[in-house]
Structures are given as structure tokens and as C-alpha cells.
């Protein structure tokens, strides 16, 4: 004869309400960490990346507007303002921004110039042409 065993919760086991509260607290902690750590944004002549993820420009929209829209969507999804460090290779500056949930943005520090890349024309956003480039191909180990 089989006996039915009733499953009784342990006295110190968390209830369903406690579990949802713990899950909510964990999500809030993760969101706070994301809000505190600035996202790295790299903008170049070929496009942009936000946190290492490529962001493509929309037709008729400048790349900086596309990046700001993407950061605004992140702020909406997390429920917190987003901090970003934008390195714009086209103009040679690094800009620290804070993007609010309402879409507004502000500088959190003064823009600062980046170190120039050798052989790079900042005005045109591409390698220099016409002159002998300072960039040289390293010798291959198998060549004399």
C-alpha cells in the first residue's frame, strides 16, 4: 500500500512573496551597478559601438543622434540615468555624458582631446594621404 506524503515547507524556507521580493532586490542592485558604471562608446568614421555592441546609423540621421537614442533606450529599460564615456575618433575628443530617462543629456565633465593617432587626419576622419605616411609595416620575421 502506497502512502501519500504531504510536502511541508521547511520552517525557515522563503515563501513565494519573499522570493519575489528577493528577485526584485537583485534586479535593483544590478540596475544600480549598470547605472553607476559608464558605458564605453566609440564613434569612428565607419560607425559606432556602445559597450562593444555595434550601433548602425539610421538613414538620414547623424551617428551621434543614433548613439544618443540608443543610450536613451537603455535608460528607459533600466529605469536609471545612463552614464557614458564617448570617444569620438572623428573629432579627437572624449566626452563624458549622462542621459536621463526623459532623453535629455548633459556633460558630466569637460570634453578632453584624445592623443592623435599617427598617420590620421582628424579633420577628414581618415588616414592621411599624399605625404609619406608615418605608419610603416613592421618587418615580417621571415624576411631578411
Secondary structure, DSSP 8 states (H G I E B T S, - for coil): ----------TTS--HHHHHHHHHHHHHHHHHHHHHS-EEEEEETTEEEETTEEE---TTS-HHHHHHHHHHHHHHHHTS-EEEEEEETTTTEEEEEEE-TTS-EEESS--EE----TTEETTTTEE--SS--S------TT--
